[in-house]
Amino acid sequence: MSPTGGDLEGAATMKNLEVCLTPALLPLFDIEGSVVVVIDIFRATSSICYGIDNGATAIIPVAKVEECAAYREKGLDYLLAAERDGKVVDGFDFGNSPFSYTKQKVEGKTVVLTTTNGTHALHMSIKAKRIVIGSFLNITSLCNWLKQQPDNILLVCAGWKNNFNLEDTLFAGAIAEQLKGLDYKWDDAAIAANDMYQLAKADLNLYLKKSSHGERMKQLGILEDIDFCLNVDITTAIPVLEGERLVRLV
C-alpha cells in the first residue's frame, strides 16, 4: 500500500499531491497541469481568507509596494495594504494582519495587497491551471473542494524570503491529512509535511512557537495574530484567482 492508502499498481492513474516547500523550487514542478493552493499562514493567506469571507469584493495581489501605491492614481475607492518584514509599510491603509480584514473595514471594498512572501508565491504560481488560497481558517471547505477536482494538486508554501518555514509546511501536512486515503500519489515533501502535522496537531500553537516567523512576530508584539491564524474552520469562503483579482469561489 502507498502512504495515501491507494494500491501501488494503480499509482499510474492517481492524481499527484505534491508540496513545494518554497517558491524557489517551483520550476521543478508541472505547475500548468495543477491546481495550486497558495499557503502563507502567518499571515497573508489567513487574512485573504478572512477578508473574502467578510465580504471584500476582491483582493488584488501585487508583487511590489510601488504597484500597490499606483492604485491610488486609478481614481477608485481601493484599500491599499502593504507589508514588508512583518510591518505595515508607511503611507498605506494597513498591512496583512487579519484584524484589519474585518467586515466593518472590507465589506464591499476592493483591497490591493502586497506582502513579503504570500503575494510573491502567488505571482510565482501564475501559470497554474487554477490558484486558490488556503489557511486553517477555511481548511475544511478548501479540502472538500479539492476532493472534487480532477487535477493534480500542488501545495505551494510561501516560506520566508524563498526559504523553508514550519508553519506553511505544517498546513500543507494538514491538507494532506484530510486527503489521506483518496487516490493521490504523494511526493516525499507531502509525506514529510504530513509527518510534521502528526507531531504538531495536538497543539499547533505550542509547536509553532518554535518557528522563526513566530519569533519575528513576537518581537513585533503581534502574537495575537498567530493565535488568530491558527483558528480552524471559522470561515467557509475559498478565494480563487480570476484574472488579477482574488474573489470568492462560487
C-alpha positions as CSV (number, residue, x, y, z in Angstrom):
1,M,0.0,0.0,0.0
2,S,1.1,3.6,-0.6
3,P,1.1,6.2,2.1
4,T,-2.1,7.5,0.6
5,G,-3.9,4.3,1.2
6,G,-4.1,3.5,-2.6
7,D,-2.8,0.4,-4.4
8,L,0.6,0.9,-5.8
9,E,-0.4,-0.9,-9.0
10,G,-2.9,1.8,-9.6
11,A,-0.4,4.6,-8.9
12,A,0.0,5.4,-12.6
13,T,-3.7,6.5,-12.7
14,M,-3.5,8.5,-9.5
15,K,-3.5,12.3,-9.3
16,N,-0.4,13.8,-7.8
17,L,-0.5,15.5,-4.4
18,E,2.8,17.5,-4.2
19,V,4.2,20.1,-1.8
20,C,6.5,22.8,-3.0
21,L,8.4,23.8,0.2
22,T,9.5,27.2,-1.1
23,P,8.7,29.2,-4.2
24,A,12.3,28.9,-5.2
25,L,11.6,25.2,-6.1
26,L,8.6,25.9,-8.3
27,P,10.5,25.5,-11.6
28,L,10.8,21.8,-10.6
29,F,7.0,21.2,-10.8
30,D,4.4,20.8,-13.6
31,I,2.6,23.8,-12.4
32,E,0.5,24.2,-15.6
33,G,-1.2,20.9,-15.0
34,S,-2.1,21.5,-11.4
35,V,-4.5,23.2,-9.1
36,V,-2.3,25.3,-6.8
37,V,-3.1,26.1,-3.2
38,V,-1.0,29.1,-2.1
39,I,-0.1,29.0,1.6
40,D,1.2,31.8,3.8
41,I,-0.2,31.1,7.2
42,F,1.5,34.0,9.1
43,R,-0.3,36.0,7.7
44,A,-1.2,36.8,4.1
45,T,-3.4,33.8,3.1
46,S,-5.2,33.8,6.5
47,S,-6.0,37.5,6.1
48,I,-7.1,36.9,2.5
49,C,-9.5,34.1,3.5
50,Y,-10.8,36.2,6.4
51,G,-11.3,39.3,4.2
52,I,-13.1,37.5,1.4
53,D,-15.3,35.7,3.9
54,N,-16.1,39.1,5.4
55,G,-17.4,40.4,2.2
56,A,-14.5,42.1,0.4
57,T,-15.5,42.3,-3.2
58,A,-11.9,41.3,-4.3
59,I,-8.3,41.3,-3.2
60,I,-5.8,42.2,-5.8
61,P,-2.4,40.7,-5.0
62,V,0.6,42.6,-6.4
63,A,4.3,41.9,-6.1
64,K,5.8,45.3,-5.3
65,V,5.0,48.1,-2.9
66,E,5.2,50.5,-5.9
67,E,2.5,48.6,-7.8
68,C,0.2,48.8,-4.7
69,A,0.8,52.5,-4.4
70,A,0.0,53.1,-8.1
71,Y,-3.6,52.1,-7.4
72,R,-4.0,55.5,-5.6
73,E,-3.9,57.1,-9.0
74,K,-6.7,55.0,-10.6
75,G,-9.4,57.2,-9.1
76,L,-11.4,54.3,-7.5
77,D,-12.0,53.5,-3.9
78,Y,-9.3,50.9,-3.2
79,L,-8.0,50.0,0.2
80,L,-4.2,49.7,0.0
81,A,-2.4,47.1,2.1
82,A,1.4,46.7,2.2
83,E,3.6,44.7,4.5
84,R,7.3,44.1,4.5
85,D,9.2,42.2,7.1
86,G,6.1,41.9,9.3
87,K,5.4,45.6,9.4
88,V,2.9,47.9,7.7
89,V,4.6,50.0,5.1
90,D,4.3,53.7,5.9
91,G,1.6,55.5,4.0
92,F,-0.7,52.5,3.5
93,D,-4.1,51.8,5.0
94,F,-3.0,48.6,6.7
95,G,-0.8,45.5,6.3
96,N,-1.6,41.9,6.4
97,S,-2.9,41.4,10.0
98,P,-6.2,39.5,9.9
99,F,-7.6,42.1,12.3
100,S,-7.5,44.6,9.5
101,Y,-9.8,42.5,7.4
102,T,-13.0,42.7,9.5
103,K,-16.4,43.0,8.0
104,Q,-16.6,46.6,9.1
105,K,-13.4,47.5,7.2
106,V,-13.6,45.5,4.0
107,E,-17.2,44.6,3.2
108,G,-17.9,45.8,-0.4
109,K,-14.4,47.0,-0.8
110,T,-11.5,46.0,-3.1
111,V,-8.2,45.6,-1.3
112,V,-4.9,45.9,-3.1
113,L,-2.3,43.8,-1.2
114,T,1.4,43.2,-1.3
115,T,3.3,41.2,1.3
116,T,6.8,39.9,1.8
117,N,6.1,36.2,1.0
118,G,2.4,35.4,0.2
119,T,1.9,37.6,-2.9
120,H,5.4,36.6,-4.2
121,A,4.4,32.9,-4.0
122,L,1.1,33.7,-5.8
123,H,2.8,35.5,-8.7
124,M,5.4,32.7,-9.0
125,S,2.4,30.3,-9.4
126,I,0.6,32.4,-12.0
127,K,0.8,29.7,-14.8
128,A,-1.1,27.1,-12.7
129,K,-4.4,25.7,-14.1
130,R,-6.1,27.3,-11.1
131,I,-5.0,29.1,-8.0
132,V,-6.9,29.1,-4.7
133,I,-5.9,30.4,-1.2
134,G,-5.6,28.2,1.9
135,S,-5.4,28.7,5.6
136,F,-6.5,27.0,8.8
137,L,-9.5,29.4,8.8
138,N,-11.0,27.7,5.7
139,I,-9.3,24.3,5.7
140,T,-12.3,22.0,5.6
141,S,-14.2,24.0,2.9
142,L,-11.0,24.0,0.9
143,C,-10.3,20.3,1.3
144,N,-13.9,19.4,0.4
145,W,-13.5,21.4,-2.8
146,L,-10.1,19.9,-3.6
147,K,-11.5,16.4,-3.3
148,Q,-13.9,17.1,-6.2
149,Q,-11.1,18.3,-8.5
150,P,-9.9,16.0,-11.3
151,D,-6.4,17.6,-11.5
152,N,-3.1,17.2,-9.7
153,I,-2.8,19.3,-6.5
154,L,0.3,21.4,-5.8
155,L,0.5,23.0,-2.3
156,V,2.9,26.0,-2.6
157,C,4.4,27.1,0.7
158,A,5.3,30.8,0.6
159,G,8.0,30.2,3.2
160,W,10.1,33.2,4.3
161,K,12.1,35.0,1.5
162,N,12.3,31.8,-0.5
163,N,13.4,29.8,2.5
164,F,11.6,26.9,4.1
165,N,9.3,27.6,7.1
166,L,7.5,25.5,9.6
167,E,4.0,27.0,9.6
168,D,3.3,26.7,5.8
169,T,4.7,23.2,5.6
170,L,2.6,22.2,8.7
171,F,-0.5,23.5,7.0
172,A,0.4,21.5,3.8
173,G,0.5,18.5,6.0
174,A,-2.9,19.3,7.5
175,I,-4.3,19.4,4.0
176,A,-2.7,16.0,3.2
177,E,-4.3,14.6,6.3
178,Q,-7.8,15.5,5.1
179,L,-7.0,14.0,1.6
180,K,-5.5,10.8,3.1
181,G,-6.9,7.5,1.7
182,L,-8.0,9.1,-1.6
183,D,-6.5,8.4,-5.0
184,Y,-3.5,10.7,-4.8
185,K,0.2,9.8,-5.3
186,W,2.1,11.8,-2.7
187,D,5.6,13.1,-3.2
188,D,8.2,12.9,-0.4
189,A,7.5,16.5,0.7
190,A,3.8,15.7,1.2
191,I,4.8,12.7,3.3
192,A,7.2,14.8,5.4
193,A,4.7,17.6,5.8
194,N,2.1,15.2,7.0
195,D,4.5,13.6,9.4
196,M,5.2,17.1,10.8
197,Y,1.5,17.7,11.2
198,Q,1.2,14.4,13.2
199,L,3.8,15.9,15.6
200,A,2.1,19.2,15.9
201,K,-1.7,18.6,15.7
202,A,-2.3,18.2,19.4
203,D,-1.2,21.8,20.0
204,L,-0.5,23.8,16.8
205,N,0.3,27.0,18.7
206,L,2.8,25.4,21.0
207,Y,4.6,23.7,18.1
208,L,4.8,26.8,16.1
209,K,6.2,28.9,18.9
210,K,9.5,27.3,17.7
211,S,9.1,28.9,14.2
212,S,11.4,31.7,13.2
213,H,8.5,33.8,11.9
214,G,6.7,33.3,15.2
215,E,9.7,34.7,16.9
216,R,9.7,37.7,14.5
217,M,6.1,38.3,15.3
218,K,6.8,38.1,19.0
219,Q,9.5,40.8,18.6
220,L,6.9,42.9,16.8
221,G,4.3,42.4,19.6
222,I,1.7,40.8,17.3
223,L,1.4,37.3,18.9
224,E,-2.4,37.7,18.8
225,D,-2.1,37.4,15.0
226,I,-0.6,33.9,15.4
227,D,-3.4,32.8,17.7
228,F,-6.0,34.1,15.2
229,C,-4.3,32.5,12.2
230,L,-4.4,29.1,13.9
231,N,-8.2,29.2,14.3
232,V,-9.7,26.2,12.4
233,D,-12.8,26.5,10.2
234,I,-14.1,29.9,11.2
235,T,-14.6,30.8,7.5
236,T,-16.0,28.9,4.6
237,A,-15.0,31.2,1.6
238,I,-12.4,29.8,-0.8
239,P,-10.6,32.7,-2.5
240,V,-9.8,31.9,-6.2
241,L,-7.7,34.0,-8.6
242,E,-9.8,35.3,-11.5
243,G,-7.7,37.4,-13.8
244,E,-5.8,39.7,-11.4
245,R,-8.3,39.5,-8.6
246,L,-8.9,37.1,-5.8
247,V,-12.7,36.6,-5.4
248,R,-15.0,34.2,-3.6
249,L,-15.3,30.9,-5.4
250,V,-18.9,30.1,-6.2
